[in-house]
Amino acid sequence: MTLSIETANLTLRYGDTVAIRDLSLQLDGRKIHGLLGRNGSGKTTLLSVLAGFRKPSRGEVRIGGQPVFDNAEVMPQVCLIREAGDVEMNESVREALDLAGYLRPNWDAGYAANLLERFGVPLNQKVKALSRGKQSALGITLGLASRAPVTMFDESYLGLDAPSRYLFYDELLADFMAHPRTIIVSTHLIEEVGSLFEEVVIIDEGKLLLHDDVESLRERGAAITGPADLVDRFVDSHRVLATRQLGRTKSVTVYGELDATSLRDASTAGLGVEPIALQDLFVHLTAPKGGDR
Amino acid sequence: MTQTAQQRTAALTKHLLAQHMLFAGLLCAGFAVAVASLIVGVAIFRGISVSGWEQAATQVPRWYVLFIGVHFGYSVLPIHVAHGKTRRSVAQLIGKFLIAFSAFGALLMVLGFVLEAGLYQLAGWPQALSLSHLFTSPGELHLVLIEYWLRFLVWGAAGALLGAAFYRDGGLGGIVIPPVILLMAVAEMALSPADWWPFGSVPPFMEDLGLGVLPLPVSMVVPLLGALLIGGLGWLVIRDVPLRNKGA
């Protein structure tokens, strides 16, 4: 089953604070979407509303064309894993899996057991006794093995060591290929996980800043590398996002599409031109107007 | 074969009941041994003239049922919603669970009176009651069952309401406490009127008004209505409860 996600004029307030404001968005099914935003930008709140964890203050969320909040047909099709997942901390890992088996319509117990073994999470240990990383691994297992048509991970990598994070990314991709569904990954580790995304959504201060496919996004800028003086001359007429220099070699990230003439000039000058790093673009787009970030 | 949502919910309810009944049964067995030991200990120094189980069963178990209710309102509710259940279906599950669990608890109380009757008979002690009840003798097992069932239902529902209210907002939890206590007190007054008035007896003017001893059907309907009212308040709290952000 493939389900698309649609929000219209979505607004969510916490008292006087507006966490999400007038956010309209359409996410196609069968894709892995990256959700990016700075701390406090509203990522977690947005995912909570998409999963029916919270009722919007205004506007609506539809999954597969139906409203989400407390909808008995839609809620079981949506799985949001927040950090370590929502589990009873005093229960054992095995009990947490058993509960998911009762509640998740597409639960794959064999896959869950296999994942936990690979992450090295003991079944008989209480959840609260697990390290932060192992708790995250349990959350990831609950999310992937739920096989929910809409699966969302909200910073589920917290505490995971690098090998475990790569295991997560590999499994996410492999399971997505085997069981295509709509996946949203909210993360700050943009460079590490960015290659998985087909589309990226960037929100800032509760507002939608950008929603585009990754390839188009990367074409919005470029990294120019070469001798410092030649690079400086080339980027003079472009908006510079980031600069790195090692000895006489300089690499400058510029924002804005490079036309054919510019690319030819760069090639003639012996400069290397590579797609923009997603993280650089993110930093640029979410910088405050004053530019002090 | 893929199970339907209803089948999964029914299986989960049975699983939760089995889990909690087993634990409550073991706790009750330990509690009964402790009460029996206390009775025998007292008997060494003086004669036994009243039911010890009556005192114990009326006090401690209802607090345990309240705690179970709090656990369901505070912890089970958000976890199940996070796993894709609707608030409505979790509220229904909690209601069904509490009805069945309260009945099981009441059965344990009945069993306690039966076992105590055997012990007292062997020892030649009278199993007299010292509190007021729907039943006038521990041998009226059907009334013992009904009284404790209703009592546990009210206390369990009150716990679930308090748990859900405190989960939703600490301030709301505080606001809910007075009406919950009031409803629990009214239910207890109906089940055990003579023990709720000042100095342990009904004042004469209440006797004159015919309110000293409530008719049995009234004593049963009042706590039932109390439980329903608490359940209704619970639904108002649960129906759009937001799940807390992690670390909140």
Interface residues (C-beta under 8 A of the other chain):
Chain A: T44 T45 S48 A51 G52 F53 R54 K55 F69 D70 N71 A72 M75 P76 Q77 V78 C79 L80 R82 E83 A84 G85 D86 V87 E88 D98 L99 A100 Y102 L103 R104 P105 A148
Chain B: T2 Q3 A5 R8 A11 L12 H15 S75 P78 I79 H80 V81 A82 H83 G84 K85 T86 R87 R88 S89 R239 D240 P242 L243 N245 K246 G247
